[in-house]
Amino acid sequence: MAREAFIFDCDGTILDTLPDLVLLTNATLKEFGLPQHTSKDILSFVGHGARALIDQAVPNSTPEEKRIAVFNRWKELYPTFGFEETIPFKGMPSTIETLKRTGVKVAVLSNKFDAATKEVTERYYPGVFDAIHGECPDYPRKPDPTGLLKTIAELGTIPEKTVYVGDSPVDIEVSKAAGVLAAGVSWGYNPEPVLVSAGADVIVHAPENLLGLLSR
């Protein structure tokens, strides 16, 4: 089947954002006098959106009012700490451009909050994607398939002709829920066996290998 759209997760899939997430999260926690975390800790918090990250980063005893305050401050600080160490994964920009040259539509759908998703994606992939969406009321957090299905419709195609590319079990789950081909990437923030266990249809070991899915 000829594929008409490739939709990508952001963190751990098209961009290596972990170094900035570590700096940002620890800077926010420090302001509130809360314990900071290692990169490994923060990596384990990634994948379910910014609020989920903060809920895991603060101590379990933290009152809800303070959790909200930490989350809001994290978002305020994002433009300061959210970009400097981030880089595209090697080979991903050229692969996406090649996909576009074949006539395929490309988009981003992330659990990162919407403004940050748009800002960081446009910084490193300016003018590349046909649609960019992060978590917001109209695009609820994955694995809810609502946002993915809306993005597919926005691109003018159908689930059966779409590939969703991601690095986490949540990405595989949303793919299955929406009826699209679930492509797990091995260079992201979760090991390959985790993606296989989640039910990935295919594991991609290098960005250029995505081109092989055009007719799958």
C-alpha positions as CSV (number, residue, x, y, z in Angstrom):
1,M,0.0,0.0,0.0
2,A,1.3,3.4,-0.9
3,R,1.7,5.6,2.2
4,E,0.4,9.2,2.0
5,A,1.4,10.6,5.4
6,F,4.1,10.1,8.0
7,I,3.3,11.6,11.4
8,F,6.1,11.9,14.0
9,D,6.4,12.1,17.8
10,C,8.8,14.9,18.8
11,D,11.0,14.1,21.8
12,G,13.2,11.1,21.2
13,T,12.0,10.7,17.6
14,I,12.9,13.8,15.5
15,L,14.7,15.7,18.3
16,D,17.0,14.8,21.1
17,T,15.6,17.1,23.7
18,L,16.6,15.2,26.9
19,P,19.6,17.5,27.8
20,D,17.3,20.5,27.8
21,L,14.6,18.7,29.7
22,V,17.1,17.9,32.4
23,L,18.3,21.5,32.7
24,L,14.8,22.9,32.6
25,T,13.3,20.5,35.1
26,N,16.1,20.8,37.6
27,A,16.2,24.6,37.4
28,T,12.4,24.6,38.1
29,L,12.7,22.2,41.0
30,K,15.6,24.2,42.5
31,E,13.5,27.4,42.5
32,F,10.9,25.6,44.7
33,G,13.6,24.1,47.0
34,L,12.7,20.6,45.7
35,P,15.2,17.7,45.1
36,Q,16.8,17.6,41.7
37,H,17.1,14.5,39.5
38,T,19.7,12.7,37.3
39,S,19.3,12.5,33.5
40,K,18.3,8.8,33.9
41,D,15.6,9.8,36.3
42,I,14.1,12.5,34.1
43,L,14.3,10.2,31.0
44,S,12.1,7.8,32.9
45,F,9.5,10.6,33.4
46,V,9.3,11.5,29.7
47,G,6.6,10.4,27.3
48,H,3.3,11.3,28.9
49,G,3.4,15.1,28.7
50,A,4.9,17.9,30.7
51,R,2.4,17.7,33.6
52,A,3.1,14.0,34.0
53,L,6.8,14.7,34.0
54,I,6.4,17.3,36.8
55,D,4.1,15.0,38.8
56,Q,6.8,12.4,38.8
57,A,9.7,14.8,39.4
58,V,8.2,16.4,42.6
59,P,8.1,14.4,45.9
60,N,5.0,12.3,46.3
61,S,4.0,14.4,49.3
62,T,3.8,17.7,47.3
63,P,0.4,19.3,47.6
64,E,-1.6,19.7,44.4
65,E,-1.4,23.5,44.6
66,K,2.3,23.4,44.6
67,R,2.4,20.8,41.8
68,I,0.4,23.2,39.6
69,A,2.8,26.1,40.5
70,V,5.8,24.0,39.6
71,F,4.2,23.0,36.3
72,N,3.3,26.6,35.4
73,R,6.8,27.8,36.2
74,W,8.3,25.0,34.1
75,K,6.3,26.2,31.2
76,E,7.4,29.8,31.8
77,L,11.0,28.8,31.8
78,Y,10.7,26.6,28.8
79,P,11.8,29.3,26.3
80,T,15.0,29.9,28.3
81,F,16.0,26.3,28.9
82,G,14.1,24.4,26.2
83,F,16.4,24.7,23.2
84,E,20.1,25.3,23.7
85,E,21.2,21.6,23.9
86,T,18.5,20.1,21.7
87,I,19.6,18.7,18.3
88,P,17.8,16.8,15.5
89,F,18.7,13.1,15.4
90,K,21.4,12.5,12.7
91,G,19.8,11.7,9.3
92,M,16.3,12.7,10.3
93,P,16.1,16.2,8.6
94,S,17.3,14.7,5.2
95,T,15.0,11.8,5.5
96,I,11.9,14.0,6.1
97,E,12.9,16.1,3.2
98,T,13.1,13.0,1.0
99,L,9.7,11.9,2.1
100,K,8.3,15.3,1.2
101,R,9.9,15.1,-2.3
102,T,7.9,11.8,-2.9
103,G,4.7,13.8,-2.3
104,V,4.1,12.4,1.3
105,K,2.6,14.7,3.9
106,V,4.5,15.0,7.1
107,A,3.3,16.2,10.6
108,V,4.3,16.2,14.2
109,L,2.0,15.0,17.1
110,S,3.5,15.2,20.6
111,N,2.5,14.9,24.2
112,K,4.6,18.0,24.9
113,F,2.3,21.0,25.4
114,D,1.2,22.6,22.2
115,A,3.1,25.9,22.3
116,A,6.4,24.2,23.1
117,T,5.9,21.5,20.4
118,K,5.4,24.2,17.8
119,E,8.2,26.4,19.0
120,V,10.9,23.7,19.2
121,T,9.9,21.9,16.0
122,E,9.9,25.1,14.0
123,R,13.3,26.1,15.4
124,Y,15.0,23.0,14.1
125,Y,12.7,22.1,11.2
126,P,11.5,25.5,9.9
127,G,8.7,25.3,7.4
128,V,9.1,21.6,7.0
129,F,6.0,20.0,8.5
130,D,2.4,20.3,7.1
131,A,1.0,20.3,10.6
132,I,2.4,20.5,14.2
133,H,0.3,19.7,17.2
134,G,1.1,19.2,20.9
135,E,-1.2,18.4,23.9
136,C,-4.1,20.8,24.2
137,P,-7.9,20.5,24.7
138,D,-8.4,19.8,21.0
139,Y,-5.5,17.3,20.8
140,P,-5.6,15.3,24.0
141,R,-2.6,13.4,25.3
142,K,-1.7,10.1,23.6
143,P,-2.7,7.3,23.6
144,D,-6.1,8.9,23.1
145,P,-6.3,8.6,19.3
146,T,-8.4,11.8,18.9
147,G,-5.4,14.0,18.0
148,L,-3.9,11.5,15.6
149,L,-7.1,11.0,13.8
150,K,-7.7,14.7,13.5
151,T,-4.1,15.2,12.1
152,I,-4.6,12.4,9.6
153,A,-7.8,14.1,8.4
154,E,-6.1,17.5,8.3
155,L,-3.4,15.9,5.9
156,G,-6.2,14.7,3.6
157,T,-5.6,11.0,4.0
158,I,-6.8,8.0,6.0
159,P,-5.4,5.8,8.8
160,E,-4.7,2.9,6.4
161,K,-2.3,5.1,4.4
162,T,-0.6,6.7,7.4
163,V,2.6,5.8,9.4
164,Y,3.1,7.0,13.0
165,V,6.7,7.1,14.0
166,G,7.6,7.2,17.7
167,D,10.0,6.0,20.4
168,S,7.7,5.0,23.3
169,P,5.0,2.5,24.1
170,V,2.5,5.3,24.2
171,D,3.3,6.0,20.5
172,I,2.7,2.4,19.6
173,E,-0.6,2.4,21.6
174,V,-2.0,5.5,19.9
175,S,-1.0,4.0,16.5
176,K,-2.9,0.8,17.2
177,A,-5.9,2.8,18.5
178,A,-6.0,4.9,15.3
179,G,-5.4,2.0,12.9
180,V,-2.1,3.3,11.5
181,L,1.2,1.5,10.9
182,A,3.1,1.7,14.2
183,A,6.8,2.4,13.5
184,G,9.1,2.3,16.6
185,V,12.5,3.9,16.4
186,S,15.5,2.3,18.1
187,W,17.5,5.6,18.6
188,G,15.0,7.2,21.0
189,Y,14.4,7.1,24.7
190,N,13.1,3.5,25.0
191,P,15.0,0.2,24.2
192,E,13.8,-1.8,21.3
193,P,12.4,-4.7,23.4
194,V,10.0,-2.3,25.0
195,L,8.6,-1.2,21.6
196,V,8.4,-4.8,20.4
197,S,6.4,-5.7,23.6
198,A,4.1,-2.7,23.0
199,G,3.2,-4.2,19.6
200,A,5.2,-2.1,17.1
201,D,4.5,-3.2,13.5
202,V,8.1,-2.4,12.6
203,I,11.3,-1.3,14.3
204,V,13.3,1.3,12.4
205,H,17.1,1.4,13.2
206,A,18.0,4.5,11.2
207,P,16.0,7.5,9.9
208,E,16.7,6.6,6.2
209,N,15.1,3.2,6.8
210,L,11.7,5.0,7.1
211,L,11.8,5.3,3.3
212,G,11.3,1.6,3.1
213,L,7.9,2.0,4.6
214,L,6.6,4.1,1.7
215,S,5.1,1.1,0.0
216,R,4.5,-1.2,3.1
